[in-house]
């Protein structure tokens, strides 16, 4: 009930000010000022196809006279369509009556060359508009509005006025930013700054703004721009707020950031607390509770200001930048950022703790150092205190913060300005997760009968995520929160219903908050095209990824800081084991963000782990296209379906169609060139060689067939050659384009990765060639087969270990299982087993006895009798015509 009551009181306050405005705020009229510079340029013609509201501005004129503190404005609106009369048929101006006086000079309608005077002050109504109420800021802005009668197509509406008086909080210095382009084209822009002699106006042109022209009239210097006003390009939905390519002019009588800091320090000095005041009594109480410990007192004072002084700003006139006195803020128990920061600074000062107020910009964490120094470069004030030689930055406007004062979360504001010794802007340190991530989500799905599932969710919030959820918890009823959480899962999984209440464990001291949920999913298993499947979604991460279009040529704003780990476990029905599953891992390691997805089976559970971290608040423009491609990968990885058989048991696989990897044709050509070259080399050199004796062959009991376990070996070798050839096209291997594409983003690991890819390609091709060669040797029963295949096996083990080791060095986070996965370990075990068999088997030694000159080789049968002669070299063969005689070995 607190929020509705507060809004009601606020509404009554606004309504009362509106009634007060009708009687207290007055406007007047007068002739045009004599000091104006007359425009010399004709407006450009406008293509009406570029106009959306049925009217356009033929002239937009703004002249700022620094000598008499007057802002003159004149506009000429042309009603180009009949419907435009509704949009253009009123005159309005916003102003702050606490220091500005509104004087209207003209309100005319030009029709068919005739000037119709419509200036009637009685038709102007003044209304308090309060442009910042959504931010709990009451700024006292009013609008004077007059609705014109009888406005027609082709009419020109001329309206001019002056606002006399600048905000005195700036101590007579002038600051302004003006955009030279708008959302639609206009006829003519006339911008003038009139500077009296002896004053320096610093002018900074941004994003290609035209150079100012200069005209001197007596002791006044006129800096002016007179040009057509073109339409600027619109920025995208996810463009950072600081990225603005619109040409603009920034003018300021502040020359340096030191001058800005000195000004802010003068208007917001840290006062002493009045002895005996209510605030002084509060300070003494907190000091006593802290036991005289400065660090504890700092923490207690911060807690008080954050949680006992609600955020609400009354920023009338000078108080747009000048804080209210600490005693006033304490007594009224509300204040804006500068009020709360100055209150905390005065509380620290009373106990000898030094501090500095800090100016920050919540919308521009980048490129603040590129703007012209001025108070308007900032929209926020925070504080840093010094305790025991440590500088501790805090934000008094954040409520319900947990954790020690030393670990209290401080937002990333980019560059800020310290009022104490603030000669230049200082960079804020980027927040780093102190617990591995800022948010950890664990979802456990237990598959039940009839397509149902039990879902248990444990969400752990750390640091600023804990602060944010704690604020949400305190501003929402628990039943409402339960419904919101249930609605969230109902949007993801059909027919989700909570079966136990939310449990909340808030460890305020360590700033860790844990929420546990439990749901029954009545329709967890989905069926599509007669195929049942278990879904997995990582909606929390997906919702925080910008959905940008291809072709974007701007930086992309991303949530920062964001570091989320989402672990999903799908437990099979009846706890049935899933079986062996080749682990999968996908890592995208970019400058601005990092993404990882891994999945593997553990007994009866399929485990999916998705992590996402932003390293900065934006993706640089030159990397925006890379993000577009990465988003497709991440989007696919955050929503997946896994097979469920007709009996309701989870089986590993995806119902998504299999996509063959894209081939790098340069690598493919190189691969088969190496295969052919290796085979040619082997048949020209090694094929003619003799066995080394590494495996001693038995020639006295030679065999002329392949039998026993050698049949299995022959089948394995043939199938192995076939699969080695096929798999290079259907799985990611050394010829896959995706593997070579890693070089595009290898950064510091480029040289190591290139070396690895080259070695991998050469060894992969050579290994295939050697297996083909060994297959031929086996069926020829060549005497060099056992030792050749033995060493090929050993080389295979070395290649496998090398590949895993190299990847673990280049990308240490890219392997789900670490250095070696179970599949590779099994392959190594099989290779070692066959190698031992080749070395020890008697059948191997009896079978592979055929030398290179097999035409002179003869066979002795198992009975020991003389065999049929195989040689045709001579009808009466002599011993020298025979191949190696068994008894000679």
C-alpha positions in Angstrom: 0.0 0.0 0.0 2.9 2.3 0.5 3.5 3.0 -3.2 -0.1 3.9 -4.1 -0.3 6.2 -1.1 2.9 7.9 -2.1 1.7 8.4 -5.7 -1.6 9.8 -4.5 0.2 12.4 -2.3 2.5 13.2 -5.2 -0.5 13.7 -7.5 -2.1 16.0 -5.0 1.2 17.9 -4.8 1.3 18.3 -8.6 -2.3 19.3 -8.9 -1.8 22.0 -6.2 1.2 23.4 -8.1 -0.9 23.6 -11.3 -3.5 25.7 -9.5 -0.8 27.8 -8.0 0.7 28.3 -11.5 -2.4 29.8 -12.9 -2.2 32.7 -10.5 1.5 33.0 -9.7 3.2 32.4 -13.1 2.8 35.4 -15.4 3.9 36.0 -19.0 4.2 39.3 -20.9 4.7 40.5 -24.5 7.1 42.9 -26.1 8.6 43.9 -29.4 11.5 41.9 -30.9 14.8 42.6 -29.2 17.0 45.1 -31.0 20.2 43.1 -30.5 19.2 40.2 -32.8 21.2 39.2 -35.7 19.1 39.2 -38.9 19.1 36.0 -40.9 20.6 36.5 -44.4 19.9 33.1 -46.0 16.8 31.8 -47.7 15.3 28.5 -46.5 15.8 25.4 -48.6 12.9 23.7 -50.3 11.6 20.6 -48.6 10.7 17.3 -50.2 7.2 16.7 -48.6 7.7 13.0 -49.0 10.2 13.3 -46.1 7.6 14.9 -43.8 5.6 12.7 -41.4 3.5 15.1 -39.3 1.8 17.2 -42.0 4.0 20.2 -41.3 7.7 21.2 -41.3 9.8 24.1 -40.0 10.7 26.7 -42.5 12.9 28.4 -39.9 14.3 27.4 -36.5 16.1 30.2 -34.9 17.8 30.4 -31.5 19.9 33.3 -30.3 21.6 33.4 -26.9 22.7 36.7 -25.5 25.2 36.1 -22.7 25.3 39.8 -21.7 21.7 40.1 -20.8 21.1 36.4 -20.1 18.4 36.0 -22.7 17.5 33.1 -25.0 15.5 34.2 -28.1 13.6 31.6 -30.1 11.7 32.0 -33.3 10.0 29.2 -35.4 8.1 29.3 -38.7 5.9 26.2 -39.2 4.5 25.4 -42.6 1.3 23.3 -42.7 1.8 21.1 -45.7 -1.2 18.9 -45.2 -4.7 19.5 -43.9 -4.0 16.9 -41.1 -1.0 18.9 -40.1 -3.2 21.7 -38.7 -4.0 19.4 -35.7 -0.3 18.9 -35.0 1.0 22.4 -35.7 -1.9 24.4 -34.5 -0.6 25.3 -31.1 2.3 27.4 -29.6 4.1 26.2 -26.5 7.2 27.0 -24.5 8.6 25.4 -21.4 10.4 27.4 -18.7 11.4 27.6 -15.1 9.6 30.5 -13.4 12.0 30.5 -10.4 14.7 32.3 -12.5 13.2 32.7 -16.0 10.8 35.4 -17.3 8.8 34.5 -20.4 8.2 37.3 -23.0 6.3 36.6 -26.2 7.0 38.7 -29.2 4.9 37.5 -32.0 2.3 34.8 -32.9 1.2 35.3 -36.4 -0.5 33.2 -39.1 0.6 34.0 -42.7 -2.1 33.1 -45.2 -1.9 34.0 -48.9 0.7 36.6 -48.1 -1.3 38.3 -45.4 -0.1 38.4 -41.8 -2.8 37.6 -39.2 -1.9 38.6 -35.7 -3.0 35.8 -33.2 -1.1 37.0 -30.2 -3.5 37.1 -27.3 -1.9 36.5 -23.8 -5.3 35.6 -22.3 -5.3 32.4 -24.5 -2.0 31.2 -23.0 -2.4 28.8 -20.2 0.5 27.9 -17.9 0.7 24.3 -16.6 3.2 22.5 -14.4 4.5 19.7 -16.6 7.1 18.0 -14.3 9.1 16.3 -17.0 11.1 14.1 -14.6 8.4 12.7 -12.3 9.1 9.2 -13.5 12.5 9.6 -11.9 11.0 10.9 -8.7 12.3 14.4 -9.5 10.2 17.5 -9.1 11.9 20.2 -11.2 9.2 23.0 -11.3 9.1 23.2 -15.1 6.0 24.9 -16.5 4.6 25.1 -20.0 2.8 28.1 -21.5 0.4 26.8 -24.2 -2.0 28.5 -26.6 -4.2 26.7 -29.1 -4.7 28.6 -32.4 -8.1 28.9 -34.0 -8.6 28.4 -37.8 -5.4 26.8 -39.0 -5.4 25.7 -42.6 -3.3 23.9 -45.2 -0.4 26.1 -46.5 -0.6 28.4 -43.5 2.7 29.6 -42.0 2.7 29.9 -38.2 5.3 32.4 -36.9 6.0 32.2 -33.1 8.8 34.0 -31.2 9.6 34.5 -27.6 12.4 35.3 -25.2 13.4 33.6 -21.9 15.1 36.1 -19.8 17.4 34.8 -17.0 19.9 32.0 -16.7 20.1 29.6 -13.8 22.1 31.4 -11.1 23.6 28.2 -9.9 26.1 28.4 -12.7 27.5 31.7 -11.2 27.0 33.6 -14.4 28.7 31.1 -16.7 27.0 29.9 -19.9 26.7 26.3 -21.1 24.8 24.9 -24.0 24.6 22.0 -26.5 22.8 22.4 -29.8 22.1 19.8 -32.5 22.5 21.0 -36.1 20.3 18.2 -37.5 17.0 16.8 -36.6 14.8 13.8 -37.2 13.3 15.4 -40.4 14.7 18.0 -42.8 13.8 21.7 -42.1 14.3 24.8 -44.2 16.8 26.8 -42.3 18.7 26.8 -39.0 19.9 30.0 -37.5 21.9 29.6 -34.3 23.7 32.5 -32.7 25.8 33.0 -29.5 26.3 36.6 -28.6 29.3 37.0 -26.3 30.3 40.3 -24.7 33.9 41.5 -24.7 36.1 40.0 -22.1 34.3 36.6 -21.9 35.6 33.4 -23.5 33.1 30.9 -25.0 34.8 27.6 -25.7 33.3 26.0 -28.8 33.6 22.3 -29.6 32.2 20.9 -32.8 31.2 17.2 -32.7 30.6 14.7 -35.5 31.4 16.9 -38.4 29.5 20.0 -37.3 30.2 23.1 -39.5 32.7 25.7 -38.3 31.1 28.8 -36.8 31.1 32.1 -38.5 32.0 35.3 -36.6 30.6 38.8 -36.6 31.6 41.7 -34.4 29.1 44.4 -33.4 30.5 47.0 -30.9 31.6 45.1 -27.8 29.6 42.0 -28.8 30.9 39.1 -30.8 28.3 37.0 -32.7 29.2 33.4 -33.3 26.6 31.9 -35.7 25.6 29.0 -37.9 23.2 29.6 -40.7 22.5 26.6 -42.8 19.8 24.1 -44.0 18.8 21.6 -41.3 19.0 18.1 -42.7 17.7 14.9 -41.3 20.2 12.9 -39.3 20.4 9.1 -39.5 18.4 7.3 -36.8 20.3 5.1 -34.4 19.2 1.6 -33.7 17.3 0.3 -30.7 20.4 -1.2 -29.1 22.8 1.7 -29.9 24.7 2.9 -26.7 23.3 6.3 -25.4 26.8 7.8 -25.7 27.1 7.0 -29.4 25.6 9.9 -31.2 26.6 10.7 -34.8 24.4 13.8 -35.0 26.5 17.0 -35.8 26.3 19.3 -32.8 27.9 22.2 -31.1 29.0 22.2 -27.5 29.7 25.6 -26.0 30.9 26.4 -22.4 32.5 29.1 -20.4 34.2 26.3 -18.4 37.6 25.6 -20.0 38.8 22.6 -18.0 37.4 19.8 -15.8 39.2 21.5 -12.9 37.0 24.5 -13.3 34.0 22.3 -13.3 35.1 20.6 -10.1 35.9 23.9 -8.4 32.5 25.2 -9.3 30.7 22.1 -8.0 32.7 22.3 -4.8 31.8 25.9 -4.3 28.0 25.3 -4.7 28.1 22.1 -2.6 30.6 22.6 0.2 30.6 19.8 2.8 29.1 21.6 5.9 29.6 20.9 9.6 26.7 19.4 11.4 25.1 21.6 13.9 25.9 20.5 17.4 22.8 19.3 19.2 20.7 19.0 16.1 18.6 15.9 15.3 21.2 14.9 12.7 24.0 15.3 15.2 22.2 13.0 17.6 21.8 10.4 14.9 25.6 10.6 14.1 26.5 10.1 17.8 24.2 7.1 18.0 25.8 5.5 14.9 29.3 6.2 16.2 28.4 4.5 19.5 27.0 1.5 17.7 30.2 1.3 15.6 32.3 1.3 18.8 34.3 4.2 17.6 35.5 2.2 14.6 35.7 4.5 11.5 35.2 1.7 9.0 32.1 0.4 10.8 30.8 3.9 11.2 31.2 4.5 7.5 29.2 1.4 6.8 26.4 2.3 9.3 26.2 5.8 8.0 25.9 4.6 4.4 23.2 2.1 5.4 21.3 4.9 7.0 21.5 7.2 4.1 20.7 4.5 1.6 17.7 2.9 3.4 16.3 5.6 5.7 16.5 8.6 3.3 14.1 7.8 0.4 15.0 8.9 -3.1 12.9 12.0 -4.1 14.3 15.2 -5.5 12.9 18.8 -5.3 15.1 20.4 -7.9 13.5 23.9 -8.3 15.8 26.6 -9.7 19.3 26.5 -8.3 18.6 23.1 -6.7 19.0 21.5 -10.1 22.6 21.4 -9.1 22.8 22.7 -5.5 22.1 20.2 -2.8 19.8 20.9 0.1 21.4 21.3 3.6 22.1 18.0 5.3 19.8 18.9 8.3 17.0 19.6 5.9 17.4 16.3 4.1 17.6 14.4 7.4 14.5 16.0 8.8 12.4 15.5 5.6 13.8 12.0 5.1 14.1 12.3 1.3 16.5 13.7 -1.2 18.0 13.2 -4.6 21.6 12.0 -5.4 23.3 15.2 -4.4 21.2 15.6 -1.3 22.0 12.1 -0.1 25.7 12.3 -1.1 26.2 15.6 0.7 24.4 14.3 3.8 26.7 11.2 3.9 29.8 13.4 3.4 28.8 15.7 6.3 28.2 12.6 8.5 31.7 11.3 7.7 33.3 14.7 8.2 31.8 15.0 11.7 34.0 12.0 12.7 37.1 13.1 10.9 36.6 10.8 7.8 37.7 12.6 4.6 35.6 12.2 1.5 35.1 13.7 -1.9 31.9 14.2 -3.8 32.0 12.7 -7.3 30.2 13.8 -10.5 29.1 10.9 -12.8 27.0 10.3 -15.9 24.7 7.3 -15.8 24.1 7.5 -19.5 27.6 8.0 -20.8 30.1 5.5 -19.6 32.2 6.0 -22.7 33.7 9.1 -24.5 32.9 11.5 -21.7 36.4 12.9 -22.1 35.6 13.9 -25.6 32.9 16.4 -24.7 33.4 20.1 -23.8 33.9 20.4 -20.0 30.7 21.6 -18.4 28.3 20.8 -15.5 25.9 19.3 -18.0 28.4 16.5 -18.7 27.1 14.9 -15.5 23.7 13.9 -14.2 24.6 12.1 -11.0 26.5 12.6 -7.8 28.1 9.9 -5.6 30.9 9.8 -3.0 34.2 8.3 -2.1 35.5 8.2 1.5 39.0 7.6 2.8 39.4 5.2 5.7 42.7 3.7 6.9 44.3 4.9 3.7 41.8 3.2 1.5 39.6 5.0 -1.0 36.0 3.5 -0.9 33.5 4.6 -3.5 29.9 4.3 -2.7 26.5 5.3 -4.3 24.1 6.5 -1.5 21.1 6.3 -3.9 21.2 2.4 -4.0 19.0 0.9 -1.3 19.2 -2.5 0.4 22.8 -3.1 -0.5 24.4 -6.0 1.3 28.0 -7.0 2.0 30.9 -5.3 3.8 31.6 -1.6 3.0 34.9 -2.9 1.5 33.0 -5.0 -1.0 29.9 -2.9 -1.5 29.0 -2.9 -5.2 29.8 0.4 -7.0 28.2 0.8 -10.5 30.4 1.2 -13.5 30.1 4.9 -14.5 33.0 5.0 -16.9 34.8 8.3 -16.3 33.9 10.5 -13.3 35.1 13.8 -11.8 36.3 14.0 -8.2 35.6 17.4 -6.7 38.7 17.1 -4.5 41.8 17.4 -6.7 39.7 16.7 -9.8 42.1 18.0 -12.4 40.9 15.5 -14.9 38.4 12.7 -15.3 39.1 9.4 -13.5 38.2 5.9 -14.7 36.0 3.8 -12.5 37.1 0.2 -12.1 35.0 -2.4 -13.8 33.0 -4.6 -11.4 34.3 -8.2 -11.2 32.2 -11.2 -9.9 33.6 -12.2 -6.6 31.9 -15.6 -6.6 32.7 -16.8 -10.2 29.5 -15.1 -11.5 26.9 -12.6 -10.5 24.1 -15.0 -11.0 23.9 -18.8 -10.8 20.8 -20.7 -12.0 20.4 -24.4 -11.5 17.3 -26.1 -13.0 16.7 -29.8 -12.4 14.1 -31.6 -14.5 13.0 -35.0 -13.3 11.2 -36.7 -16.1 8.0 -38.5 -14.9 5.3 -40.6 -16.4 2.8 -39.3 -19.0 5.1 -36.6 -20.3 5.3 -34.7 -17.0 8.3 -33.5 -15.1 9.2 -32.1 -11.7 11.3 -28.9 -11.9 13.4 -27.6 -9.1 15.1 -24.2 -9.5 17.8 -22.7 -7.3 18.8 -19.2 -8.2 21.8 -17.6 -6.4 22.3 -13.9 -6.7 25.6 -12.2 -5.8 26.8 -8.6 -5.5 24.6 -6.1 -7.5 22.2 -8.9 -8.6 21.5 -9.6 -4.9 21.0 -5.8 -4.3 18.5 -5.6 -7.2 16.5 -8.7 -6.3 16.4 -7.6 -2.6 14.8 -4.3 -3.7 12.3 -6.2 -5.8 11.5 -8.5 -2.9 10.9 -5.5 -0.5 8.7 -3.7 -3.0 6.5 -6.6 -3.9 4.1 -8.8 -2.0 5.3 -12.4 -1.7 2.2 -13.8 -3.3 2.6 -11.4 -6.1 6.2 -12.5 -6.5 5.2 -16.1 -6.5 2.7 -15.4 -9.3 5.4 -13.5 -11.3 7.8 -16.4 -11.0 5.2 -18.9 -12.0 4.2 -16.8 -15.0 7.8 -16.8 -16.1 8.0 -20.6 -16.3 4.5 -20.8 -17.8 5.8 -18.7 -20.7 8.7 -21.1 -21.1 7.1 -24.5 -20.4 3.4 -25.2 -20.8 1.2 -25.9 -17.8 3.8 -25.1 -15.1 2.3 -24.9 -11.6 4.2 -24.3 -8.4 3.9 -27.1 -5.9 5.8 -25.5 -3.1 6.1 -21.9 -2.0 9.2 -19.8 -2.8 11.9 -20.1 -0.2 14.2 -17.1 0.2 17.5 -17.1 2.0 19.1 -13.7 2.2 22.7 -13.5 3.6 22.9 -9.7 3.9 26.4 -9.8 5.5 27.9 -11.6 2.4 25.4 -10.1 0.0 24.2 -13.5 -1.3 20.5 -14.2 -1.9 19.1 -17.6 -2.8 15.6 -18.3 -4.1 14.3 -21.8 -4.5 11.3 -22.8 -6.6 9.5 -26.1 -7.4 7.0 -26.7 -10.2 5.1 -29.5 -11.7 5.2 -29.4 -15.5 2.1 -31.3 -16.8 3.2 -31.1 -20.4 7.0 -31.1 -20.3 7.5 -33.7 -23.0 6.6 -32.1 -26.4 5.7 -34.0 -29.6 6.3 -32.8 -33.1 6.1 -34.8 -36.3 5.5 -37.9 -34.2 8.8 -37.4 -32.4 8.8 -36.8 -28.6 11.4 -34.7 -27.0 12.5 -33.0 -23.8 13.1 -29.2 -24.2 15.8 -27.0 -22.7 15.7 -23.2 -22.7 18.0 -20.6 -21.3 15.5 -17.8 -21.4 17.2 -15.6 -18.8 20.4 -15.2 -20.8 18.6 -15.0 -24.1 16.4 -12.2 -22.9 19.5 -10.1 -22.1 21.1 -10.5 -25.6 20.5 -7.6 -28.0 18.5 -8.7 -31.1 20.1 -6.6 -33.8 19.7 -6.9 -37.6 22.4 -7.8 -40.0 24.3 -5.0 -41.6 24.5 -3.0 -38.4 27.2 -0.3 -38.6 27.0 0.9 -35.0 28.3 -0.2 -31.6 25.8 -2.4 -29.8 24.8 -1.6 -26.2 24.9 -4.7 -23.9 24.0 -5.2 -20.2 27.0 -4.5 -18.0 28.0 -5.9 -15.6 26.4 -9.3 -16.6 27.9 -12.6 -15.7 25.4 -15.5 -15.6 26.0 -19.3 -15.2 23.0 -21.4 -16.1 23.1 -25.2 -15.3 20.4 -27.4 -16.6 20.0 -31.1 -15.5 17.5 -33.4 -17.2 17.2 -36.6 -15.1 15.9 -39.6 -17.0 12.6 -41.3 -16.0 13.1 -44.0 -13.4 16.7 -42.9 -13.2 17.6 -45.0 -16.2 21.2 -44.5 -17.3 21.5 -42.5 -20.5 24.6 -44.3 -21.7 27.7 -43.0 -23.3 27.5 -39.6 -24.8 30.2 -37.7 -26.6 30.7 -34.4 -24.7 30.1 -31.2 -26.7 31.5 -27.8 -26.0 31.1 -24.4 -27.8 33.1 -21.3 -26.8 32.9 -17.8 -28.2 35.6 -15.7 -26.7 35.3 -12.1 -27.9 36.6 -8.8 -26.6 33.2 -7.6 -25.4 31.6 -10.9 -24.3 32.2 -14.5 -23.6 29.8 -17.4 -24.2 30.2 -21.1 -23.4 27.9 -24.1 -23.7 28.8 -27.6 -22.8 26.7 -30.8 -22.4 27.5 -34.3 -21.3 25.8 -37.4 -19.8 26.4 -38.5 -16.2 24.7 -41.8 -15.5 21.0 -41.0 -15.6 21.4 -37.2 -16.1 22.0 -35.0 -19.1 23.9 -31.9 -17.9 23.9 -28.7 -19.9 26.0 -25.8 -18.8 25.6 -22.3 -20.4 27.6 -19.3 -19.3 27.5 -15.7 -20.6 29.6 -12.8 -19.5 29.8 -9.2 -20.8 33.3 -7.7 -20.5 32.2 -4.2 -21.4 29.0 -2.1 -21.8 29.1 -2.3 -25.6 30.3 -4.3 -28.6 32.6 -2.1 -30.8 31.3 -1.1 -34.2 34.0 -3.0 -36.0 32.9 -6.2 -34.2 29.1 -5.7 -34.6 28.8 -8.1 -37.5 30.7 -10.7 -35.6 28.1 -10.4 -32.9 25.3 -10.9 -35.4 26.9 -14.2 -36.4 27.6 -15.2 -32.8 24.0 -14.4 -31.8 22.8 -17.0 -34.3 25.0 -19.6 -32.6 24.0 -18.5 -29.1 20.3 -18.4 -30.0 20.5 -22.0 -31.3 22.4 -23.1 -28.2 19.9 -21.7 -25.8 16.9 -23.6 -27.0 17.2 -27.3 -27.7 15.1 -30.5 -27.9 16.4 -34.0 -26.9 14.9 -37.3 -28.0 12.5 -39.1 -25.8 11.5 -42.6 -26.9 8.0 -44.0 -26.9 8.4 -45.3 -23.4 9.2 -41.9 -22.1 13.0 -42.4 -21.7 15.5 -39.7 -22.6 17.9 -40.7 -25.4 20.7 -38.5 -26.5 20.2 -36.6 -29.7 18.6 -33.6 -31.2 15.6 -33.5 -33.5 17.3 -30.7 -35.3 18.5 -31.8 -38.8 22.1 -32.7 -39.0 24.2 -30.0 -40.7 27.4 -31.0 -42.4 30.4 -28.9 -41.6 31.5 -26.4 -44.2 34.6 -27.5 -46.0 37.7 -25.3 -46.4 38.6 -26.3 -49.9 42.2 -25.0 -49.6 42.7 -27.3 -46.6 40.9 -30.1 -48.5 43.2 -29.9 -51.5 46.2 -29.8 -49.2 44.9 -32.7 -47.2 44.6 -35.1 -50.2 47.8 -33.8 -51.7 49.6 -34.9 -48.6 47.8 -38.3 -48.6 48.8 -39.0 -52.2 52.4 -37.8 -51.7 52.7 -39.9 -48.5 51.5 -43.0 -50.3 53.9 -42.4 -53.2 56.7 -42.0 -50.8 55.8 -45.2 -48.9 55.6 -47.4 -51.9 58.9 -46.0 -53.3 60.9 -46.4 -50.1 59.4 -48.3 -47.2 57.5 -50.8 -49.3 60.8 -52.4 -50.4 62.3 -52.6 -46.9 62.8 -55.6 -44.7 61.6 -56.2 -41.2 63.9 -54.8 -38.5 63.4 -57.7 -36.1 61.4 -55.5 -33.7 58.8 -58.2 -34.0 60.4 -61.6 -34.6 58.5 -63.6 -37.2 58.3 -67.4 -37.2 59.0 -68.7 -40.7 59.3 -72.4 -39.7 55.5 -72.5 -39.3 54.3 -70.1 -41.9 50.6 -69.6 -42.9 49.1 -68.6 -46.2 45.9 -67.2 -44.8 44.6 -64.5 -42.4 42.8 -66.1 -39.5 42.0 -65.9 -35.8 41.9 -62.4 -34.3 43.6 -61.1 -37.5 40.2 -61.3 -39.2 38.9 -58.8 -36.6 42.0 -56.7 -37.2 41.5 -56.8 -40.9 37.8 -55.7 -40.6 38.8 -53.0 -38.1 41.5 -51.7 -40.5 39.2 -51.6 -43.6 36.4 -50.0 -41.7 38.8 -47.6 -40.0 40.1 -46.5 -43.4 36.6 -46.0 -44.6 35.5 -44.0 -41.6 38.6 -41.9 -41.6 37.8 -40.9 -45.1 34.1 -40.3 -44.6 34.4 -38.6 -41.2 36.6 -35.8 -42.5 33.5 -34.6 -44.5 30.8 -35.0 -41.9 32.5 -34.0 -38.6 34.7 -31.1 -37.7 38.2 -32.1 -38.7 41.4 -30.5 -40.0 39.6 -29.5 -43.3 36.5 -27.9 -41.6 36.1 -24.2 -42.4 34.9 -23.6 -38.8 38.3 -24.7 -37.4 40.3 -22.5 -39.7 37.9 -19.6 -39.1 39.1 -19.6 -35.5 42.2 -17.7 -36.8 39.9 -14.7 -37.4 39.5 -14.2 -33.7 42.6 -15.8 -32.3 44.1 -12.6 -31.1 47.2 -13.4 -29.0 46.9 -17.1 -29.7 47.1 -16.7 -33.5 50.6 -18.0 -34.0 50.1 -21.0 -31.7 46.7 -21.8 -33.3 48.1 -21.6 -36.9 51.0 -23.9 -36.0 48.5 -26.3 -34.4 46.2 -26.3 -37.5 49.2 -27.0 -39.8 50.6 -29.8 -37.7 47.1 -31.2 -37.2 46.4 -31.1 -41.0 49.7 -32.8 -42.0 49.5 -35.5 -39.3 45.8 -36.2 -40.0 46.5 -36.7 -43.7 49.7 -38.7 -43.1 47.8 -40.9 -40.6 45.1 -41.7 -43.2 47.8 -42.5 -45.8 49.6 -44.8 -43.4 46.3 -46.7 -42.6 45.7 -47.2 -46.3 49.2 -48.4 -46.7 48.9 -50.8 -43.7 45.6 -52.1 -45.1 47.5 -53.2 -48.3 50.4 -54.6 -46.4 48.0 -56.7 -44.2 46.2 -58.4 -47.2 49.6 -59.1 -48.9 50.8 -60.6 -45.6 53.9 -58.5 -45.9 56.6 -59.2 -43.3 56.9 -55.4 -42.5 53.1 -55.1 -41.6 53.3 -55.9 -37.9 56.0 -53.4 -37.1 54.6 -50.7 -39.5 51.1 -50.9 -38.0 52.5 -51.0 -34.5 54.3 -47.7 -35.0 51.3 -46.2 -36.9 49.2 -47.0 -33.8 51.7 -45.3 -31.5 51.7 -42.3 -33.8 47.9 -42.2 -33.6 48.1 -42.1 -29.8 50.7 -39.2 -30.1 48.5 -37.3 -32.5 45.4 -37.7 -30.2 47.3 -36.5 -27.2 48.9 -33.7 -29.1 45.5 -32.4 -30.4 44.0 -32.4 -26.9 47.1 -30.9 -25.3 47.4 -28.1 -27.9 43.7 -27.2 -27.6 43.9 -27.1 -23.8 46.9 -24.7 -24.0 45.4 -22.4 -26.6 41.8 -22.5 -25.3 41.9 -23.8 -21.7 38.1 -23.4 -21.3 37.1 -25.2 -24.5 37.2 -28.8 -23.2 34.3 -30.0 -21.1 36.3 -32.9 -19.7 39.6 -31.1 -19.3 42.7 -32.5 -21.0 41.2 -35.8 -22.4 37.6 -36.8 -22.9 36.3 -40.4 -22.4 36.0 -41.0 -26.1 39.6 -40.3 -26.8 40.7 -42.3 -23.7 38.7 -45.3 -25.1 40.4 -44.9 -28.5 43.8 -44.9 -26.9 42.9 -48.0 -24.9 41.9 -49.9 -28.1 45.1 -48.8 -29.9 47.3 -50.0 -27.1 45.5 -53.3 -26.9 46.0 -54.0 -30.7 49.7 -52.9 -30.4 50.3 -55.4 -27.6 48.6 -58.1 -29.7 50.8 -57.4 -32.7 53.9 -57.6 -30.5 53.0 -60.8 -28.7 50.8 -62.8 -31.0 52.2 -66.1 -32.4 49.7 -66.1 -35.2 51.0 -62.7 -36.3 54.5 -64.0 -36.4 53.4 -67.0 -38.4 51.2 -65.1 -40.9 53.2 -62.1 -42.0 56.2 -63.7 -43.7 55.9 -62.5 -47.3 59.0 -60.4 -48.3 59.1 -57.7 -51.0 60.3 -60.2 -53.7 57.3 -62.5 -53.2 57.7 -64.0 -56.7 60.7 -66.0 -55.3 59.0 -66.9 -52.0 57.8 -70.4 -51.3 55.6 -71.8 -48.6 56.1 -74.7 -46.3 52.9 -76.3 -45.1 52.0 -77.1 -41.6 52.9 -80.8 -42.0 56.5 -80.1 -42.6 56.4 -81.7 -46.1 57.7 -79.8 -49.1 55.2 -77.4 -50.6 54.3 -76.7 -54.1 56.9 -74.5 -55.7 55.6 -70.9 -56.3 58.5 -69.6 -58.3 58.4 -69.6 -62.1 62.0 -68.3 -62.3 63.4 -71.7 -63.2 62.1 -75.2 -63.8 65.0 -76.5 -61.7 65.2 -73.9 -59.0 68.3 -73.6 -57.0 68.6 -72.3 -53.5 69.7 -68.9 -54.8 66.4 -68.5 -56.7 64.4 -68.9 -53.5 63.4 -66.2 -51.2 64.7 -66.2 -47.7 64.8 -69.8 -46.6 63.3 -70.4 -43.1 66.3 -72.2 -41.9 68.5 -69.2 -42.9 66.8 -66.9 -40.5 
